[in-house]
Structure formats: C-alpha cells, structure tokens
Amino acid sequence: MGTLSALLELAHQRAADMNLPYQGALTPAEAHQVWQLAPGTKLVDVRTRAEWDWVGRVPGAVEIEWLAYPAMKPNPDFLAQLRHQVDPEAMVLFMCRSGARSDAAAKAAISAGFSNCYNVLEGFEGDRDAAGHRNRIGGWRHAGLPWQQG
C-alpha cells in the first residue's frame, strides 16, 4: 500500500502527462487506497441505474448517472445532484464502466467549481478482451476490490 502523498503525486503526474484539466488519474487499486486513506473522499459512480442493478455496485459509492438509461442521453441534473451529495471542496474520485464517462464527469465537475477531482482509469469493468468481454483486463472488479451484485 502506498502513502497518500505518493499515490496523489503519481495521479498528478499522470494528469500532467495526459494533459487533463483535473487533478489526477488513478488505477482502481490506487483509487481504493486513496478512498481509504483520505477521510471525506467520495467515490462517485457515474454509470447508469441498469449497470448498478445488473453489473454491480461499489458499497459506499455515491451513484449519479452521467448518461440516463435507456436513452443514454446526458443527465441534465448531474451537476445539481453532485452538488447536493458531494462537498465541492472534497476529494472526488469519478468512476464509470471503463473510464470515459468518468473523465467527462471529472471535467464537468472541475468546470463547475469542484476543486479536487480524479478519474478512475479502467473503470468498474475495464477494457474488452480479444473476445469482446469485460472484467478480464483491468477494472475495479478485476482488481478484486469491494463490490456487490446489484
């Protein structure tokens, strides 16, 4: 387990290397460590209700859809819901299925005045393998981190 400062420095360096407008990018294992080590940190899962119900949930995560299922259109209330559930000064770790929607959510949060945002790379399910299946290459579940069936 790394120290909080070492984990955040690594995340900040990734953000600089990737030219990200938010504070950093963490692997699922790093994000879990940060979540445990930094009191008040919020993990915000921006997947859809269907994904939480059918794929799985992270216990203790704040759940706010970035795209509303089934139309997969942007949730017009995302920022209002985020402000209602998360302190803008808190460290916020955004996670989705594979890291793309959470990247967009982190960018939106930074633009809306949240000051300490991170993206969880690989997301909950990770990338597809050669057969097109998820949960075998990267991701929160593949890393053996806490989750439960929806």
PyMOL commands that place a pseudoatom at each C-alpha (Angstrom):
pseudoatom trace, name=CA, resn=MET, resi=1, chain=A, elem=C, hetatm=0, pos=[0.000, 0.000, 0.000]
pseudoatom trace, name=CA, resn=GLY, resi=2, chain=A, elem=C, hetatm=0, pos=[1.390, 3.384, -0.953]
pseudoatom trace, name=CA, resn=THR, resi=3, chain=A, elem=C, hetatm=0, pos=[1.256, 6.533, 1.103]
pseudoatom trace, name=CA, resn=LEU, resi=4, chain=A, elem=C, hetatm=0, pos=[-1.457, 9.035, 0.289]
pseudoatom trace, name=CA, resn=SER, resi=5, chain=A, elem=C, hetatm=0, pos=[1.072, 11.640, -0.847]
pseudoatom trace, name=CA, resn=ALA, resi=6, chain=A, elem=C, hetatm=0, pos=[2.845, 9.128, -3.128]
pseudoatom trace, name=CA, resn=LEU, resi=7, chain=A, elem=C, hetatm=0, pos=[-0.453, 7.986, -4.669]
pseudoatom trace, name=CA, resn=LEU, resi=8, chain=A, elem=C, hetatm=0, pos=[-1.600, 11.547, -5.306]
pseudoatom trace, name=CA, resn=GLU, resi=9, chain=A, elem=C, hetatm=0, pos=[1.774, 12.555, -6.759]
pseudoatom trace, name=CA, resn=LEU, resi=10, chain=A, elem=C, hetatm=0, pos=[1.519, 9.635, -9.207]
pseudoatom trace, name=CA, resn=ALA, resi=11, chain=A, elem=C, hetatm=0, pos=[-2.047, 10.678, -10.102]
pseudoatom trace, name=CA, resn=HIS, resi=12, chain=A, elem=C, hetatm=0, pos=[-0.960, 14.312, -10.598]
pseudoatom trace, name=CA, resn=GLN, resi=13, chain=A, elem=C, hetatm=0, pos=[1.908, 13.220, -12.852]
pseudoatom trace, name=CA, resn=ARG, resi=14, chain=A, elem=C, hetatm=0, pos=[-0.484, 11.145, -14.982]
pseudoatom trace, name=CA, resn=ALA, resi=15, chain=A, elem=C, hetatm=0, pos=[-2.782, 14.170, -15.313]
pseudoatom trace, name=CA, resn=ALA, resi=16, chain=A, elem=C, hetatm=0, pos=[0.142, 16.304, -16.460]
pseudoatom trace, name=CA, resn=ASP, resi=17, chain=A, elem=C, hetatm=0, pos=[1.313, 13.611, -18.900]
pseudoatom trace, name=CA, resn=MET, resi=18, chain=A, elem=C, hetatm=0, pos=[-2.224, 13.179, -20.298]
pseudoatom trace, name=CA, resn=ASN, resi=19, chain=A, elem=C, hetatm=0, pos=[-2.920, 16.950, -20.332]
pseudoatom trace, name=CA, resn=LEU, resi=20, chain=A, elem=C, hetatm=0, pos=[-6.012, 16.545, -18.137]
pseudoatom trace, name=CA, resn=PRO, resi=21, chain=A, elem=C, hetatm=0, pos=[-7.797, 19.609, -16.705]
pseudoatom trace, name=CA, resn=TYR, resi=22, chain=A, elem=C, hetatm=0, pos=[-8.473, 17.908, -13.360]
pseudoatom trace, name=CA, resn=GLN, resi=23, chain=A, elem=C, hetatm=0, pos=[-6.101, 16.886, -10.562]
pseudoatom trace, name=CA, resn=GLY, resi=24, chain=A, elem=C, hetatm=0, pos=[-5.264, 13.324, -11.459]
pseudoatom trace, name=CA, resn=ALA, resi=25, chain=A, elem=C, hetatm=0, pos=[-5.907, 9.830, -12.756]
pseudoatom trace, name=CA, resn=LEU, resi=26, chain=A, elem=C, hetatm=0, pos=[-5.747, 6.703, -10.592]
pseudoatom trace, name=CA, resn=THR, resi=27, chain=A, elem=C, hetatm=0, pos=[-5.879, 2.982, -11.263]
pseudoatom trace, name=CA, resn=PRO, resi=28, chain=A, elem=C, hetatm=0, pos=[-8.715, 1.199, -9.442]
pseudoatom trace, name=CA, resn=ALA, resi=29, chain=A, elem=C, hetatm=0, pos=[-6.331, -0.152, -6.774]
pseudoatom trace, name=CA, resn=GLU, resi=30, chain=A, elem=C, hetatm=0, pos=[-4.826, 3.314, -6.249]
pseudoatom trace, name=CA, resn=ALA, resi=31, chain=A, elem=C, hetatm=0, pos=[-8.295, 4.892, -6.084]
pseudoatom trace, name=CA, resn=HIS, resi=32, chain=A, elem=C, hetatm=0, pos=[-9.388, 2.376, -3.463]
pseudoatom trace, name=CA, resn=GLN, resi=33, chain=A, elem=C, hetatm=0, pos=[-6.295, 3.157, -1.380]
pseudoatom trace, name=CA, resn=VAL, resi=34, chain=A, elem=C, hetatm=0, pos=[-6.872, 6.910, -1.656]
pseudoatom trace, name=CA, resn=TRP, resi=35, chain=A, elem=C, hetatm=0, pos=[-10.543, 6.426, -0.710]
pseudoatom trace, name=CA, resn=GLN, resi=36, chain=A, elem=C, hetatm=0, pos=[-9.436, 4.529, 2.413]
pseudoatom trace, name=CA, resn=LEU, resi=37, chain=A, elem=C, hetatm=0, pos=[-6.571, 6.860, 3.351]
pseudoatom trace, name=CA, resn=ALA, resi=38, chain=A, elem=C, hetatm=0, pos=[-8.180, 10.284, 2.823]
pseudoatom trace, name=CA, resn=PRO, resi=39, chain=A, elem=C, hetatm=0, pos=[-11.171, 10.947, 5.105]
pseudoatom trace, name=CA, resn=GLY, resi=40, chain=A, elem=C, hetatm=0, pos=[-14.045, 12.678, 3.350]
pseudoatom trace, name=CA, resn=THR, resi=41, chain=A, elem=C, hetatm=0, pos=[-13.089, 11.407, -0.102]
pseudoatom trace, name=CA, resn=LYS, resi=42, chain=A, elem=C, hetatm=0, pos=[-16.104, 10.496, -2.241]
pseudoatom trace, name=CA, resn=LEU, resi=43, chain=A, elem=C, hetatm=0, pos=[-16.185, 7.816, -4.922]
pseudoatom trace, name=CA, resn=VAL, resi=44, chain=A, elem=C, hetatm=0, pos=[-18.813, 8.896, -7.453]
pseudoatom trace, name=CA, resn=ASP, resi=45, chain=A, elem=C, hetatm=0, pos=[-20.013, 6.103, -9.745]
pseudoatom trace, name=CA, resn=VAL, resi=46, chain=A, elem=C, hetatm=0, pos=[-21.432, 7.734, -12.887]
pseudoatom trace, name=CA, resn=ARG, resi=47, chain=A, elem=C, hetatm=0, pos=[-22.657, 4.560, -14.583]
pseudoatom trace, name=CA, resn=THR, resi=48, chain=A, elem=C, hetatm=0, pos=[-26.376, 4.003, -15.282]
pseudoatom trace, name=CA, resn=ARG, resi=49, chain=A, elem=C, hetatm=0, pos=[-29.004, 2.573, -12.954]
pseudoatom trace, name=CA, resn=ALA, resi=50, chain=A, elem=C, hetatm=0, pos=[-29.097, -0.504, -15.175]
pseudoatom trace, name=CA, resn=GLU, resi=51, chain=A, elem=C, hetatm=0, pos=[-25.343, -1.005, -14.721]
pseudoatom trace, name=CA, resn=TRP, resi=52, chain=A, elem=C, hetatm=0, pos=[-25.608, -0.643, -10.924]
pseudoatom trace, name=CA, resn=ASP, resi=53, chain=A, elem=C, hetatm=0, pos=[-28.542, -3.072, -10.816]
pseudoatom trace, name=CA, resn=TRP, resi=54, chain=A, elem=C, hetatm=0, pos=[-27.295, -5.665, -13.288]
pseudoatom trace, name=CA, resn=VAL, resi=55, chain=A, elem=C, hetatm=0, pos=[-23.479, -5.419, -13.303]
pseudoatom trace, name=CA, resn=GLY, resi=56, chain=A, elem=C, hetatm=0, pos=[-22.722, -4.468, -9.706]
pseudoatom trace, name=CA, resn=ARG, resi=57, chain=A, elem=C, hetatm=0, pos=[-22.244, -1.670, -7.203]
pseudoatom trace, name=CA, resn=VAL, resi=58, chain=A, elem=C, hetatm=0, pos=[-19.410, -0.383, -5.061]
pseudoatom trace, name=CA, resn=PRO, resi=59, chain=A, elem=C, hetatm=0, pos=[-20.574, -0.223, -1.434]
pseudoatom trace, name=CA, resn=GLY, resi=60, chain=A, elem=C, hetatm=0, pos=[-20.397, 3.346, -0.141]
pseudoatom trace, name=CA, resn=ALA, resi=61, chain=A, elem=C, hetatm=0, pos=[-20.112, 4.981, -3.557]
pseudoatom trace, name=CA, resn=VAL, resi=62, chain=A, elem=C, hetatm=0, pos=[-22.268, 7.970, -4.479]
pseudoatom trace, name=CA, resn=GLU, resi=63, chain=A, elem=C, hetatm=0, pos=[-24.321, 6.965, -7.535]
pseudoatom trace, name=CA, resn=ILE, resi=64, chain=A, elem=C, hetatm=0, pos=[-25.180, 9.700, -10.048]
pseudoatom trace, name=CA, resn=GLU, resi=65, chain=A, elem=C, hetatm=0, pos=[-25.888, 8.844, -13.690]
pseudoatom trace, name=CA, resn=TRP, resi=66, chain=A, elem=C, hetatm=0, pos=[-23.814, 10.784, -16.236]
pseudoatom trace, name=CA, resn=LEU, resi=67, chain=A, elem=C, hetatm=0, pos=[-25.959, 9.407, -19.070]
pseudoatom trace, name=CA, resn=ALA, resi=68, chain=A, elem=C, hetatm=0, pos=[-29.561, 8.432, -18.299]
pseudoatom trace, name=CA, resn=TYR, resi=69, chain=A, elem=C, hetatm=0, pos=[-30.593, 4.894, -19.237]
pseudoatom trace, name=CA, resn=PRO, resi=70, chain=A, elem=C, hetatm=0, pos=[-32.139, 3.704, -21.547]
pseudoatom trace, name=CA, resn=ALA, resi=71, chain=A, elem=C, hetatm=0, pos=[-31.841, 6.684, -23.902]
pseudoatom trace, name=CA, resn=MET, resi=72, chain=A, elem=C, hetatm=0, pos=[-28.175, 7.225, -22.904]
pseudoatom trace, name=CA, resn=LYS, resi=73, chain=A, elem=C, hetatm=0, pos=[-28.695, 10.975, -23.070]
pseudoatom trace, name=CA, resn=PRO, resi=74, chain=A, elem=C, hetatm=0, pos=[-26.802, 13.339, -20.757]
pseudoatom trace, name=CA, resn=ASN, resi=75, chain=A, elem=C, hetatm=0, pos=[-28.332, 13.646, -17.296]
pseudoatom trace, name=CA, resn=PRO, resi=76, chain=A, elem=C, hetatm=0, pos=[-29.354, 17.351, -17.212]
pseudoatom trace, name=CA, resn=ASP, resi=77, chain=A, elem=C, hetatm=0, pos=[-29.331, 17.273, -13.387]
pseudoatom trace, name=CA, resn=PHE, resi=78, chain=A, elem=C, hetatm=0, pos=[-25.859, 15.741, -12.996]
pseudoatom trace, name=CA, resn=LEU, resi=79, chain=A, elem=C, hetatm=0, pos=[-24.149, 18.818, -11.539]
pseudoatom trace, name=CA, resn=ALA, resi=80, chain=A, elem=C, hetatm=0, pos=[-27.105, 19.677, -9.281]
pseudoatom trace, name=CA, resn=GLN, resi=81, chain=A, elem=C, hetatm=0, pos=[-27.153, 16.104, -7.962]
pseudoatom trace, name=CA, resn=LEU, resi=82, chain=A, elem=C, hetatm=0, pos=[-23.384, 16.183, -7.488]
pseudoatom trace, name=CA, resn=ARG, resi=83, chain=A, elem=C, hetatm=0, pos=[-23.562, 19.471, -5.547]
pseudoatom trace, name=CA, resn=HIS, resi=84, chain=A, elem=C, hetatm=0, pos=[-26.376, 18.062, -3.410]
pseudoatom trace, name=CA, resn=GLN, resi=85, chain=A, elem=C, hetatm=0, pos=[-24.432, 14.910, -2.477]
pseudoatom trace, name=CA, resn=VAL, resi=86, chain=A, elem=C, hetatm=0, pos=[-20.764, 15.966, -2.543]
pseudoatom trace, name=CA, resn=ASP, resi=87, chain=A, elem=C, hetatm=0, pos=[-18.947, 18.926, -0.974]
pseudoatom trace, name=CA, resn=PRO, resi=88, chain=A, elem=C, hetatm=0, pos=[-17.210, 20.916, -3.764]
pseudoatom trace, name=CA, resn=GLU, resi=89, chain=A, elem=C, hetatm=0, pos=[-14.060, 21.009, -1.584]
pseudoatom trace, name=CA, resn=ALA, resi=90, chain=A, elem=C, hetatm=0, pos=[-13.963, 17.218, -1.110]
pseudoatom trace, name=CA, resn=MET, resi=91, chain=A, elem=C, hetatm=0, pos=[-11.623, 14.921, -2.999]
pseudoatom trace, name=CA, resn=VAL, resi=92, chain=A, elem=C, hetatm=0, pos=[-13.851, 13.286, -5.624]
pseudoatom trace, name=CA, resn=LEU, resi=93, chain=A, elem=C, hetatm=0, pos=[-12.967, 10.093, -7.483]
pseudoatom trace, name=CA, resn=PHE, resi=94, chain=A, elem=C, hetatm=0, pos=[-15.140, 9.550, -10.569]
pseudoatom trace, name=CA, resn=MET, resi=95, chain=A, elem=C, hetatm=0, pos=[-15.692, 6.031, -11.935]
pseudoatom trace, name=CA, resn=CYS, resi=96, chain=A, elem=C, hetatm=0, pos=[-17.734, 4.557, -14.794]
pseudoatom trace, name=CA, resn=ARG, resi=97, chain=A, elem=C, hetatm=0, pos=[-17.514, 1.298, -16.771]
pseudoatom trace, name=CA, resn=SER, resi=98, chain=A, elem=C, hetatm=0, pos=[-14.164, 1.885, -18.453]
pseudoatom trace, name=CA, resn=GLY, resi=99, chain=A, elem=C, hetatm=0, pos=[-13.011, 5.438, -17.654]
pseudoatom trace, name=CA, resn=ALA, resi=100, chain=A, elem=C, hetatm=0, pos=[-14.560, 7.529, -20.453]
pseudoatom trace, name=CA, resn=ARG, resi=101, chain=A, elem=C, hetatm=0, pos=[-17.793, 8.830, -18.890]
pseudoatom trace, name=CA, resn=SER, resi=102, chain=A, elem=C, hetatm=0, pos=[-15.947, 9.435, -15.608]
pseudoatom trace, name=CA, resn=ASP, resi=103, chain=A, elem=C, hetatm=0, pos=[-13.363, 11.518, -17.483]
pseudoatom trace, name=CA, resn=ALA, resi=104, chain=A, elem=C, hetatm=0, pos=[-16.201, 13.669, -18.863]
pseudoatom trace, name=CA, resn=ALA, resi=105, chain=A, elem=C, hetatm=0, pos=[-17.806, 13.903, -15.402]
pseudoatom trace, name=CA, resn=ALA, resi=106, chain=A, elem=C, hetatm=0, pos=[-14.499, 14.973, -13.804]
pseudoatom trace, name=CA, resn=LYS, resi=107, chain=A, elem=C, hetatm=0, pos=[-14.061, 17.660, -16.483]
pseudoatom trace, name=CA, resn=ALA, resi=108, chain=A, elem=C, hetatm=0, pos=[-17.616, 18.926, -15.897]
pseudoatom trace, name=CA, resn=ALA, resi=109, chain=A, elem=C, hetatm=0, pos=[-17.102, 18.966, -12.121]
pseudoatom trace, name=CA, resn=ILE, resi=110, chain=A, elem=C, hetatm=0, pos=[-13.859, 20.954, -12.419]
pseudoatom trace, name=CA, resn=SER, resi=111, chain=A, elem=C, hetatm=0, pos=[-15.604, 23.454, -14.716]
pseudoatom trace, name=CA, resn=ALA, resi=112, chain=A, elem=C, hetatm=0, pos=[-18.433, 23.748, -12.161]
pseudoatom trace, name=CA, resn=GLY, resi=113, chain=A, elem=C, hetatm=0, pos=[-16.090, 24.658, -9.324]
pseudoatom trace, name=CA, resn=PHE, resi=114, chain=A, elem=C, hetatm=0, pos=[-15.207, 21.327, -7.740]
pseudoatom trace, name=CA, resn=SER, resi=115, chain=A, elem=C, hetatm=0, pos=[-11.574, 21.702, -6.811]
pseudoatom trace, name=CA, resn=ASN, resi=116, chain=A, elem=C, hetatm=0, pos=[-10.168, 18.195, -6.273]
pseudoatom trace, name=CA, resn=CYS, resi=117, chain=A, elem=C, hetatm=0, pos=[-11.288, 15.741, -8.990]
pseudoatom trace, name=CA, resn=TYR, resi=118, chain=A, elem=C, hetatm=0, pos=[-9.741, 12.461, -10.137]
pseudoatom trace, name=CA, resn=ASN, resi=119, chain=A, elem=C, hetatm=0, pos=[-10.673, 9.909, -12.781]
pseudoatom trace, name=CA, resn=VAL, resi=120, chain=A, elem=C, hetatm=0, pos=[-10.532, 6.186, -12.022]
pseudoatom trace, name=CA, resn=LEU, resi=121, chain=A, elem=C, hetatm=0, pos=[-8.791, 4.700, -15.055]
pseudoatom trace, name=CA, resn=GLU, resi=122, chain=A, elem=C, hetatm=0, pos=[-10.138, 1.354, -16.334]
pseudoatom trace, name=CA, resn=GLY, resi=123, chain=A, elem=C, hetatm=0, pos=[-13.442, 1.949, -14.506]
pseudoatom trace, name=CA, resn=PHE, resi=124, chain=A, elem=C, hetatm=0, pos=[-15.563, -0.759, -12.923]
pseudoatom trace, name=CA, resn=GLU, resi=125, chain=A, elem=C, hetatm=0, pos=[-15.317, -3.330, -15.731]
pseudoatom trace, name=CA, resn=GLY, resi=126, chain=A, elem=C, hetatm=0, pos=[-12.093, -2.467, -17.577]
pseudoatom trace, name=CA, resn=ASP, resi=127, chain=A, elem=C, hetatm=0, pos=[-11.451, -2.832, -21.278]
pseudoatom trace, name=CA, resn=ARG, resi=128, chain=A, elem=C, hetatm=0, pos=[-12.725, -5.575, -23.574]
pseudoatom trace, name=CA, resn=ASP, resi=129, chain=A, elem=C, hetatm=0, pos=[-10.507, -8.595, -24.122]
pseudoatom trace, name=CA, resn=ALA, resi=130, chain=A, elem=C, hetatm=0, pos=[-9.868, -10.206, -27.532]
pseudoatom trace, name=CA, resn=ALA, resi=131, chain=A, elem=C, hetatm=0, pos=[-13.244, -11.970, -27.294]
pseudoatom trace, name=CA, resn=GLY, resi=132, chain=A, elem=C, hetatm=0, pos=[-15.030, -8.690, -26.545]
pseudoatom trace, name=CA, resn=HIS, resi=133, chain=A, elem=C, hetatm=0, pos=[-15.633, -9.457, -22.863]
pseudoatom trace, name=CA, resn=ARG, resi=134, chain=A, elem=C, hetatm=0, pos=[-15.038, -7.109, -19.955]
pseudoatom trace, name=CA, resn=ASN, resi=135, chain=A, elem=C, hetatm=0, pos=[-13.873, -7.850, -16.377]
pseudoatom trace, name=CA, resn=ARG, resi=136, chain=A, elem=C, hetatm=0, pos=[-10.763, -9.683, -17.585]
pseudoatom trace, name=CA, resn=ILE, resi=137, chain=A, elem=C, hetatm=0, pos=[-8.451, -6.737, -18.399]
pseudoatom trace, name=CA, resn=GLY, resi=138, chain=A, elem=C, hetatm=0, pos=[-8.287, -4.012, -15.788]
pseudoatom trace, name=CA, resn=GLY, resi=139, chain=A, elem=C, hetatm=0, pos=[-11.119, -2.519, -13.821]
pseudoatom trace, name=CA, resn=TRP, resi=140, chain=A, elem=C, hetatm=0, pos=[-12.346, -2.355, -10.228]
pseudoatom trace, name=CA, resn=ARG, resi=141, chain=A, elem=C, hetatm=0, pos=[-13.884, -5.860, -10.201]
pseudoatom trace, name=CA, resn=HIS, resi=142, chain=A, elem=C, hetatm=0, pos=[-10.881, -7.499, -11.877]
pseudoatom trace, name=CA, resn=ALA, resi=143, chain=A, elem=C, hetatm=0, pos=[-8.612, -5.907, -9.251]
pseudoatom trace, name=CA, resn=GLY, resi=144, chain=A, elem=C, hetatm=0, pos=[-10.583, -7.722, -6.546]
pseudoatom trace, name=CA, resn=LEU, resi=145, chain=A, elem=C, hetatm=0, pos=[-11.817, -4.517, -4.904]
pseudoatom trace, name=CA, resn=PRO, resi=146, chain=A, elem=C, hetatm=0, pos=[-15.066, -4.381, -2.891]
pseudoatom trace, name=CA, resn=TRP, resi=147, chain=A, elem=C, hetatm=0, pos=[-18.262, -4.655, -4.926]
pseudoatom trace, name=CA, resn=GLN, resi=148, chain=A, elem=C, hetatm=0, pos=[-21.595, -6.389, -4.686]
pseudoatom trace, name=CA, resn=GLN, resi=149, chain=A, elem=C, hetatm=0, pos=[-24.099, -7.688, -7.183]
pseudoatom trace, name=CA, resn=GLY, resi=150, chain=A, elem=C, hetatm=0, pos=[-26.816, -5.082, -7.741]
for i in range(1, 150): cmd.bond("trace and resi %d" % i, "trace and resi %d" % (i + 1))
show_as sticks, trace
zoom trace
